[in-house]
Amino acid sequence: MAGDNNTTSIADFEKSLDELEQLVRNLEQGELSLEQSLSAFERGVKLTRECQQALKSAEQRVEQLVQAPDGSLETRPFSADDSD
């Protein structure tokens, strides 16, 4: 189902973000060898790109959801009462 795919994408994003945060902590500690640091940096760049793509995709989905029939974007303040 499409909903299952969206849930998977969100879970993948969260997992990638968690891994990226751990890589940054490891690099900041300064205890990795040069080779380990380079590998961590390379992995971090890959994860950053994946996260950016996931955010771009989410932004496009939001825009589709708020697009008015005339093609313009409907904007309104967010309300906790919005349950649609």
Summary of the structure (lengths in Angstrom):
residues: 84
radius of gyration: 18.3
end to end distance: 19.6
largest distance: 57.0
contacts: 166
relative contact order: 0.10
helix: 73%
strand: 2%
